[in-house]
C-alpha cells in the first residue's frame, strides 16, 4: 500500500509542472465556472435557472438608472429566445462601453455617490451575460452619438461609433448560448412575475414587455392584493419610510405564512437578515400590543407579507443575490471605518424599531384591524391546541414507520443543508414497484430521492389538514418533505411528480396536485413542484437512438433515421430500463413547472378541477380534447 501511494505521489508531482498552469481569459472562466456567477444553468423550467438570471442582470442596470432619477420607461422584448432591454437613462459613457461589458471589476457602482443603493455592486453582471450568450450586443446613446459593440461568447466581434437621433439610454440584446444551457426555453409566467416585482418596487416605472404595459400605482399593496390566495381578514396594511416599505394582512384558508422580500429591488427568494428581522419584529410587536404571550406560530399563521429594504452596499450570500447576508444598513468603507463600525445600525435593529413603532401606532388607530387580527390569532391558537396531541402521535408513528419504511429512498444531501449541491436536490414521487425500481436504480443517490406511493392517493379536496396526519401515506409524505407549517426547512428543492403517461397516471397526478394545492400551496408558489416529462417513443436503428416526447419529435426522428426504424411506445415508467432512465432524470431532465395562473386562485382552481361542477368540467374537456394523437 505504501509503495502504491508513493507511486501515485510521484505521478502527481510529475504532472504538476509549468505546463499544467493555465491563465483563463475572463469569459473562459465564466463559461468554465458559470455557477459562481449565475447559480445553476438549467433549461428554463425553474424560475431560478440561469437564463432568467441573465435577463435580471441586464434589467437591474436599467432599474438602477430609474432609481437614480434617469428614465421612467424600460422596454423588454423577447422573441425566439432573443432578449432585448432598452432603457432611457444616461447611457453608458461611450468611451467605456466595451470595458463595462467585457472587463471584470469594471463599472460605476463602486462609487456610492453615483449608485447609492444599487442591486449590482460587483462589476460582474453584464459580463456574465456577455460570456454566456452566443450573441450579445450593447448600444449606448449619449447626446447624438451611439456606441455599438457586438460579441460572441464574450469575444468582441465588432464595435462602431455612429451619429444618431435616438433618445439617450442603453440597449442590450442577447441570446443565451445553447452550448451552455442546452435546449432551453423561457417561461412567460416567470418573466412576467419578475417584471411585475420590478413595477411593485418602483412606483412610477413603466415596463413595456412585448407591447404589454406593466405598472404599479400602490407598490407592495398591489403585490399582495394581486397575489394573495384567499380572502383578507382586514385591509392590507401598507407602511413606508425612506428605507423600509412593507405590507401585510392575514388571510383565511392558509395554514402557513408567506413572504415576498426584497433588497434594493432584488427579490430575495431565500429571505435573509431582513426577512428574519421582520418576522421577529411582527410577532414581538403583536405580543406587546395585546399584552399577551401568544405563541409565535399563532400570530403568523395565515400572514402574508411583503417587505422591501434599501441598504448601502448590501452583502448577499451569492452572486445570484437570493439571500441577504448583510448585518448592517450601511456596508460602505466609510461606515466600516467610523468608530471601528460600532456606530453602524444593524438591519435587525432598524427593522425591529421601525416595525414596533409603526405597527403599534397603526393598531391603536385602527381598532377594527386590531380586532380582526386578534380573532385570527385566537382561531389559530384553538386549532393548534386541538391538533397538538394528534400531531404528536402522528409524528411518532411516522418516525417508527420510517425506521423500516420502504416508501422513501432518501438522498445524502438536502435542500436545507449547507452544501453547494442543495439547489439540485430532488424528490421523485412515483407509483408502483416497477417505476420506483427503475428510478431508484438510475438516480444520483447524492441528490435524488424517491418516494413510492401505494396505488392512488386519497382525494383530499375539501378536507381539513387533519387528514394529512390521519392518512398514513400523506403523513409519511409530509414527513419526508419536512414541510411542517411552512417551507423554510423543506428538504428538497425540486419535488417532482413522476407518473405514467396514461389515464391512471394522470389521475394520480391530479390527486397529488390537489394535495399540494390544498395543504402546501407555498411549495407551488415558491416554484418547487414539477411534473416529470418522460418520452412517449423510442425510435432507433443500429446506429442511433432518439427518445421522443411528442408526435412531432417522433416524425422528425423517423425522417432523420430513414428506412424503417424500430419504434417503441412507452406506456409506463416501469417499461423504461434503469439505464435509459438515467438519461431522463440526468442533466437533460425535462420538467414542467406547476404554475398558478395570475387570474385564478387556488380555491377556484380546486373547485373547478375537483369540485362538483361536472358539466363545466366536461365542457372544458370536450373543448380541449385532442383526437389527432397516434398512440399505437
Buried (B, 14 or more C-beta within 10 A) or exposed (E): EEEEEEEEEEEEEEEEEEEEEEEEEBBBBBBEEBBBBBBBBBBBBBBBBBBBBBBBBBBBBBBBBBBBEBBEBBBBBBEEBBBBBBBBBBBBEBEBBBBBBBEBEBBBBBEBEEBBBBBBBBBBBBBBBBBBBBBBBBBBBBEEBBBBBBBBBBBBEEEEEEEEEBEBBBBBBBBBBEEBBBEBEBBEBBBBBBBBBBBBBBBEBBBBBEEEEBBBEBBBBBBBBEBBBBEBBBEBBBBBEEBBBBBBBBBEEBBBBBBBBBBBBBBBBBBBBBBBBBBBBBBBBBBEBBEEEBBBBBBBBBBBBBBBBBBBBBBBBBBBBBBBEBEBBBBBEEBBEEEEEEEBEBBBEBBBEBBBEBBBEBBEEBEEBBEBBBEBBEBBBEBBEEBEEEBEEBEEBBEEBBEEBEBBBBBBBBBBEEBEBBBBBBBBBBBBEBBBBBBBBBBBEEBBBBBBBEEBBBBBBEBEBBBBBBBBBBBBBBBBBBBBBBBBEBBBBBBBBBBBBEEBBEBBBBBBBBBBBBBBBBBBBBBBBBBBBBBBBBBBEEEEBBBBBEBEBBBBBBEEBEEEBEBBBBEBBBBBEEEBBBBBBEEEBBBEBBBBEEEEBBBEBBBEBBBEEEEEBEEEEEEEEEEEEEEE
